[in-house]
Amino acid sequence: MSLVIVSNRLPISVKKVDGKLTFSPGDGGLASGLGDYTKNKKRGTKWIGWPGLPSDNLSAAERRTIAVRLRQHHCYPVFLTQKQVDDYYNGYSNSVVWPMFHDLPIKTGDNSRTWETYHSVNALFASETLRLSKPGSSVWIHDYHLMLLPRMIRAERPQDQIGFFLHTPFPSAENFTKSKHAASIVTGLLGASLVGFHTSIYAQNFMDSCRDLEIGTSANGQLVLPNRSVQIDVFPIGIDYAKFSAAARQRSVQAYYRKFLHKYDGKKVIVTVDRLDPTKGFVERLEAYQTLLRDNQDLHGKVVMVMLAIPSRSEIDAYKKLRERVEKLVDSINAQFSTAHWRPIEYLYRTMPFDELAALYRRADVAFVAPLRDGMNLVAKEYIASQKKNAGMLVLSKTAGAAEELKDAIQVDPAQPDTLVHGLRNALTMPARELQKRTQAMQEHLQEFTIQKWAESFITTLQQPRIAVPQRTRMLGAKQNKQLLASYHAANRRLIMLDYDGTLTPLVKQPEDAEPTRELRTLLHRLAKNPLNDVLIVSGRDRHTLQKWLGGLPIGLAAEHGALYRRIGGKNWHRLTNADRSWQEIVLGLFDYFADLVPGAHVEQKEWSLTWHYRQAPVYLAQKNLVALHHLLKPIVKKYDLRIKDGNKVLEVHASDISKAKVAQEWLIHDYDFIFCAGDDTTDEDMLGTLPYSAYSVKVGYSQTQARFRVKNVDELLALLRKF
Ligand code: GDG
């Protein structure tokens, strides 16, 4: 099937220097990730995009030259005038969407003109795409510049496989839906058959926005529209690992490396590499470094920060101002601490050739990556890939998508400046053995999940035949049971994921009374003993209770809605959250106060969450106080990035990065050909909704659900499990 890639920029950048056209490969990793598709002539892949210079000053002959030269690389230009570049690119894309998607303030005022140009340039891309592709093609559209394009293509080519991948974060529904153009953007994107994001949080934010805008409902990882459904999925982008890890063998890299060894002899090098962009946390990092030097005299003369600020979007006011601010701050830190033999910051405002960058990564003892928000952040990954086994440490902000994967980095929070300072200090003084262990773990991960795999997995998913999603949840009747059991028996590797309370045992008044019966333990044991089965209990309970009740069984356990998990056959508990717990004291105060007000209510404190139970309280009184409690929780939830869950007669608060979906995804990476998942509560919906379409997702009880199937009660579910 032929593939057409559409992105704002082409992988080849065209410039006009002294009246002469020059062609050079861009710096992006996307081109190497897609190399297998674009370099192989037989595949007939085409790449459509803007060549990078305005067309006003190009003669017809120059345009032809550009088109001919680009075609040799399977690239096809969309020419844009200076005015279009100003309004569509600098204006709407980079001054409205970019800050909005990174939770930064947006330039106020009327942006209807830039929006109109955004629309018309998307239409221009659409007509070029339609002209250059045949019906039945797969079209892969990239990024926030082209969010209206999927719908425009769908209108002409209802049968095409249209994929869209967003390289930035997707903001929370609360922030996004405030935008005047939110509904148009979402409808534009939903023209695709597959929409991909870097992390499950961005995907969830997108689905929440669709729900809040009443454009569609989500079910089984699909967004269900009145006449079709759109697959929403997570594809964390990787890097060309081999390119970075093998760079040290190149002679030009070695030459730069020797130069750096000599230049920074006896010093620890902290490197920062970013486009000079308001999202990247330049000021925050400089201030943290300043504090570090102020408080640690012993570092003077022994450390240097090499700050590579790559020129970016320099026509935009906010970027010009940022440059001034950063350079002033660099000068003032250098003036404050420099001596005759030492300057603490080496600031470079320029691009850097690959061989020099690879050598710099390799020489640096620490990479300081602290964006305020970042879709993924490839620099963090490139730095780790460039290290010798025992070399550098990565300080990484938890607000970068990469933090979901690079758990062995020193994670910091740019909103809490002291974490940056401590993070740097820790990285500079980390014992060699620990450093080695952590770097190695991250390298193993990056080596496996490369950009090539990322591209392949997106394209394979896009080109898979789609099955229409059922519009409603069906009862698991005799016919469905028969099919389900047939798939169970035909499978070679099965995942059985079960919630505990309300799913395997009926809900009880006193939570401690829900201890598993002998019969239930035997059932789980029998299921788990089958070597083809992986059985996992995903519960909101704390790990001690799970360990006590089910710890002896050969099953996986996830506690506190996925904050902690224990592997099958494992002894230790691992955590899946990066959040801190400073919020607990404040929320506990509130919960206690309301528990005193409402007879029968009580508070449960777990390691990562707090729960307000009201099963035994008078309904009216509990509801009335819940409203007040919600109201008071709102600012706290916002400040500490928490999530409130209204469960079955419980109100639970935990960090927003905890979800049953996340723990499900930890397991879903394996190759299961039968997936069964059951839950009864709203807290299970994350997990039920994240499963692939082919999975058997089952809701226990009658409340609203994203699951495909439903059983009446616990007994019916247990009866089914007994048949496995
Ligand atoms: C967006 C998202 C997401 C840049 N200048 C030079 C150079 N580069 C290379 C880096 C790295 C890439 O460009 C920058 O990628 P990042 O991920 O760090 O950041 P964004 O540009 O903001 O990228 C981001 C990404 O898309 C992919 O989806 O991760 O969150 O914002 O590869 O090495 N390379 C060289 N010289 C330069 O001057 N050699």
Residues whose N, C-alpha, C, O or C-beta is under 5 A from the ligand:
A	BS01	GDG	D27 G29 H167 I237 I310 R350 T351 M352 P353 F354 L357 D374 G375 M376 N377 L378 V379
